[in-house]
Amino acid sequence: MRAVEITSFGGPEVLRLGERPVPQPGVGELLIRVAASGINRPDVLQRMGHYAPPPGTSDLPGLEVAGVVESGDALAMAEAGIRVGDRVCALVAGGGYAEWCVAPVLQCLPVPEGFSDVEAASLPETFFTVWSNVFDRGRLQAGESLLVQGGTSGIGVTAVQLAHAFGATVIATAGSDEKCAACLQLGAHHAIHYKSQDFVAETKRITQGKGVDVVLDMVAGDYVAREVECLAEDGRLVIIAVQGGVKSDFNAGLVLRRRLTITGSTLRPRSVAFKGAIARALREHVWPLLVAGRVRPVIHSTFVVAEAAKAHALMESNQHIGKIVLTW
């Protein structure tokens, strides 16, 4: 099979199209003939040598795919209601940049009715991540407020839409007027241009000094101290990436006085059972919203697999709004 390989750690140019044996599914797994592969920030980090795949996982990048089920563990598939020939999308721990990909049955979801393969491939990584962090760890409820840092990233467009759909007030930050407008179109109630506005002051102004209930942070570093200031009493800060650095100084007194929670997680190394529970929650609570059109995938660009380096360069430029997808 064809596969996009990381020939050495470095820039986008180290991605090359090569050949690999077709992987074989084991117990609890199935084999997908891949039609489209989503691109995500962890793929870039892996290419640069900063995010190694979990032990026993394919060294090929790629955390989400969509395609057709070719074979697999018959018992596990029957229990999940999946048959050979079904169109599915799946979250995987690696190996998604390939014509064939093995996925745990529990991490597969049906392609929503009416969705293309490209749209389906854009769903798993961001939807699993947002559900796990905003709604499970962050405990966001209807009537509460959410601040999304980077509202036009793949994670951002998903968080904005889901929080809005579940009845929360959404504030999103973005780095241009165009991106702020996109956040508002996707359902954010307020958009903050973080390059020309102080997001702490703006958040306090919007909330009339109360602060927000949940912050979804992909920056960390010196953002943490500022985000602590943005939180309301009993607020929750959820960190899912550290693009701004791993060290933070913040006012611990505010944490005590306001009873704040600072938490975070990485999804990739978690167990199949853990991810399977997220998949079940998504199918019950989110897939109906996708079918109904209340939440939609946002696709910025698609690239054929031979242009994987161009796709990574676009992601690193931060000029995109929404998802970037490879097609096979």
C-alpha positions in Angstrom: 0.0 0.0 0.0 1.0 3.6 -0.4 1.7 5.5 2.8 3.1 8.9 3.8 6.3 8.3 5.8 8.4 10.6 8.0 11.8 10.0 6.5 13.6 12.0 9.3 12.6 14.6 11.8 12.3 18.1 10.4 10.2 20.3 8.2 7.3 19.4 6.0 9.7 18.3 3.2 10.6 15.1 5.2 7.2 13.7 4.4 7.5 11.3 1.5 5.1 8.9 -0.2 6.4 5.3 0.2 5.2 1.7 0.3 4.3 -0.4 3.3 2.7 -3.8 3.8 -1.0 -3.7 4.4 -1.6 -4.0 8.2 -3.7 -6.9 9.5 -6.4 -6.4 12.1 -6.2 -8.3 15.4 -8.6 -9.0 18.1 -11.1 -6.2 18.5 -9.9 -4.5 15.4 -11.0 -3.9 11.8 -9.3 -2.9 8.5 -10.4 0.2 6.7 -9.7 1.0 3.0 -9.0 4.7 3.6 -10.5 7.3 1.4 -9.5 10.4 3.4 -7.2 11.2 6.3 -7.5 14.2 8.6 -4.4 16.3 9.4 -3.9 17.5 13.0 -1.4 19.4 15.0 0.0 16.3 16.7 1.0 15.0 13.3 3.2 18.1 12.9 4.7 17.5 16.3 5.4 13.9 15.5 7.1 14.9 12.2 9.3 17.3 14.1 10.3 14.6 16.6 8.3 16.1 19.6 5.5 13.6 19.9 6.4 9.9 19.6 3.6 7.4 18.9 2.6 5.2 21.9 4.4 1.9 22.1 3.2 -0.7 19.7 1.5 1.9 17.4 2.4 2.5 13.7 5.2 5.0 13.1 3.1 6.5 10.3 1.4 9.8 11.2 -2.3 10.2 11.1 -4.9 10.1 13.9 -8.2 9.9 12.0 -9.5 8.3 8.8 -12.7 7.7 6.9 -13.3 4.8 4.4 -14.9 1.4 4.0 -14.6 -1.6 6.3 -12.8 -4.4 4.5 -12.4 -7.1 7.2 -11.9 -7.5 10.9 -12.8 -9.3 14.1 -16.2 -10.7 13.3 -17.4 -10.9 16.9 -16.3 -7.4 17.8 -17.8 -6.0 14.6 -21.1 -7.9 15.2 -21.3 -6.5 18.8 -20.8 -3.0 17.5 -23.2 -3.4 14.6 -20.5 -2.9 12.0 -20.4 -5.0 8.8 -17.9 -5.4 5.9 -18.7 -2.7 3.4 -19.9 -0.1 5.9 -18.6 3.4 5.6 -16.9 4.5 8.9 -14.7 7.1 10.4 -12.3 6.2 13.1 -9.9 7.6 15.7 -6.5 5.9 15.6 -3.3 6.3 17.6 -1.2 6.3 14.4 -1.1 5.0 10.8 -3.8 7.2 9.3 -1.7 8.5 6.4 -2.0 5.3 4.5 -4.3 3.5 2.0 -5.2 0.9 4.6 -5.5 1.5 8.3 -6.3 -0.8 11.3 -8.6 0.7 13.9 -10.1 -0.6 17.1 -13.8 -1.4 16.5 -14.8 0.6 19.6 -13.2 3.7 18.1 -15.2 3.6 14.8 -18.3 5.5 14.1 -20.7 5.4 11.1 -20.2 8.1 8.5 -23.1 10.5 9.2 -25.8 10.4 6.6 -25.1 12.6 3.7 -21.4 13.2 4.6 -18.6 12.8 2.2 -15.4 10.9 3.1 -13.5 14.2 3.4 -16.1 15.5 5.8 -16.2 12.3 7.8 -12.4 12.2 8.1 -12.4 15.6 9.7 -14.5 14.5 12.6 -12.9 12.0 14.9 -9.8 13.6 16.4 -11.4 17.0 17.2 -14.8 15.7 18.3 -13.3 13.0 20.6 -11.0 15.7 22.0 -13.6 18.3 22.5 -16.1 16.0 24.1 -13.6 14.5 26.4 -12.2 17.8 27.6 -15.0 20.4 27.3 -17.9 18.2 28.4 -16.3 15.4 30.5 -13.3 17.1 32.2 -14.6 20.7 31.9 -18.2 19.7 32.8 -19.6 22.5 30.6 -23.4 22.8 31.1 -26.2 24.6 29.4 -26.3 28.2 30.6 -22.6 28.4 31.4 -19.9 30.2 29.4 -16.9 28.9 27.5 -13.8 30.7 26.3 -12.1 28.9 23.3 -8.6 29.9 22.6 -8.0 29.6 18.8 -11.6 29.5 17.7 -10.8 28.7 14.0 -8.4 25.8 14.6 -9.8 22.3 14.0 -10.4 21.9 17.7 -11.8 25.5 17.9 -14.5 25.2 15.3 -15.7 22.0 16.9 -15.7 23.4 20.4 -17.5 26.6 19.3 -20.2 24.7 17.5 -20.8 22.0 20.1 -20.8 24.4 23.1 -23.3 26.6 21.2 -25.5 23.6 20.3 -25.6 22.5 24.0 -26.7 25.9 25.2 -23.5 27.6 26.4 -22.4 31.1 25.8 -19.3 31.0 23.6 -16.4 33.5 23.5 -13.7 32.7 21.0 -10.3 34.2 20.4 -8.7 34.5 16.9 -5.8 36.3 15.2 -7.5 38.2 12.4 -10.8 40.0 11.6 -11.5 37.3 9.1 -11.1 34.6 11.7 -13.2 36.5 14.2 -16.0 36.8 11.7 -15.7 33.0 11.0 -16.1 32.3 14.8 -19.2 34.4 14.9 -20.7 32.6 11.9 -20.0 29.2 13.5 -22.0 30.2 16.6 -19.6 32.1 18.9 -21.5 34.8 20.7 -18.4 37.0 21.0 -15.0 37.0 19.2 -11.9 38.6 20.5 -9.0 39.6 18.2 -6.2 38.6 20.5 -3.6 40.5 18.6 -5.3 43.9 19.1 -7.4 43.2 22.2 -6.6 41.9 25.7 -8.6 38.8 26.0 -8.6 39.0 29.8 -10.1 42.5 29.8 -12.5 41.6 27.0 -13.7 38.5 28.7 -14.3 40.4 31.9 -16.2 43.1 30.0 -18.4 40.6 28.1 -19.2 38.7 31.3 -19.7 41.9 33.3 -16.8 41.0 35.6 -18.0 37.5 36.5 -15.6 35.6 34.2 -16.2 32.4 32.3 -17.1 28.9 33.6 -14.7 27.0 31.4 -11.6 27.9 29.3 -10.3 25.5 26.6 -6.6 26.2 26.2 -4.2 25.0 23.5 -1.4 27.5 24.3 -0.4 27.0 28.0 2.8 28.9 28.9 2.1 32.5 30.0 -1.5 32.1 28.9 -2.3 30.1 32.1 -1.9 33.1 34.4 -4.1 35.2 32.3 -6.8 32.5 31.9 -6.9 32.0 35.7 -7.9 35.7 35.8 -10.7 35.0 33.3 -12.4 32.3 35.3 -15.5 32.7 37.3 -16.0 31.1 40.8 -15.7 27.3 40.5 -14.3 27.8 37.0 -12.4 25.1 35.1 -9.3 25.6 32.9 -8.7 22.7 30.6 -5.3 22.5 28.9 -5.0 20.3 25.8 -1.8 21.5 24.2 1.3 23.5 25.1 2.1 25.5 22.0 3.2 28.4 24.2 5.5 26.3 26.5 5.2 23.9 29.4 6.0 26.2 32.3 3.5 28.6 33.8 3.4 31.1 36.7 -0.1 32.0 38.0 -1.8 33.5 41.0 -2.5 30.5 43.3 -4.4 32.8 45.6 -7.1 33.2 42.9 -7.3 29.4 42.5 -8.0 29.2 46.3 -10.4 32.1 46.6 -12.4 31.2 43.5 -12.2 27.4 44.0 -10.8 27.0 40.5 -9.8 23.7 38.8 -6.8 23.5 36.4 -6.8 20.2 34.5 -5.7 18.8 31.2 -5.3 15.7 29.2 -3.8 14.0 26.1 -6.0 11.6 24.3 -3.6 9.6 22.1 -2.2 7.3 24.8 -5.5 6.5 26.5 -7.0 3.0 26.4 -9.3 1.7 23.7 -12.0 1.3 26.4 -11.7 5.0 27.3 -11.9 6.1 23.7 -14.7 3.7 23.1 -16.8 5.4 25.8 -16.3 8.7 24.1 -17.3 7.2 20.8 -20.6 6.0 22.4 -21.3 9.4 23.9 -20.6 11.1 20.5 -22.9 8.7 18.7 -25.7 9.3 21.2 -25.4 13.1 21.7 -23.5 14.6 18.8 -24.1 12.4 15.7 -27.8 13.5 15.6 -26.7 17.1 15.5 -24.4 16.4 12.6 -27.1 14.6 10.6 -29.6 17.5 11.4 -27.0 20.1 10.2 -26.9 21.8 13.6 -23.2 21.1 13.8 -21.1 20.8 10.6 -17.6 20.0 9.6 -15.5 23.0 8.5 -13.1 22.0 5.7 -10.5 24.6 4.7 -8.5 22.6 2.2 -7.9 19.1 0.8 -4.7 17.8 -0.7 -3.9 14.6 -2.5 -1.5 12.4 -0.6 1.5 13.3 -2.7 1.1 16.9 -1.4 1.2 16.0 2.3 4.2 18.3 2.7 2.1 21.2 1.4 -0.7 20.3 3.8 1.6 20.4 6.8 3.1 23.7 5.6 -0.4 25.2 5.5 -1.1 23.9 9.0 2.1 25.5 10.4 1.2 28.8 8.7 -1.9 29.1 10.9 -3.7 30.6 7.9 -6.4 27.9 7.8 -9.9 28.0 9.2 -11.1 24.6 10.2 -9.7 21.3 9.0 -7.1 20.1 6.4 -7.7 16.7 4.9 -5.6 14.3 2.7 -7.4 12.3 -0.1 -6.4 8.9 -1.4 
